[in-house]
Amino acid sequence: MINPAELMKVMGAKKKFERNHPKVFACLTKMFSGGLSEGTIVELTVQKPDGEKLTTNLRVLKEDLELLEDLKKTSK
């Protein structure tokens, strides 16, 4: 069972993240609302203030899409 107080805390953090990073949130929303298909490559690069970079990627699998669908269903 979901704790209502924890749910409110997470929803507040989500809204704050969306306000602080509107472009990132819009991209994630588009990507996870049907913009992904099997074989899509998602790449993530993190650059620290000292210039150090870490980049990784993944090729979306059928199982990944199934997981996203399951997560969508449980979040409603």
Secondary structure, DSSP 8 states (H G I E B T S, - for coil): ---HHHHHHHHHHHHHHHHH-HHHHHHHHHIIIII--TT-EEEEEEE-TTS-EEEEEEE--HHHHHHHHHHHHHH-
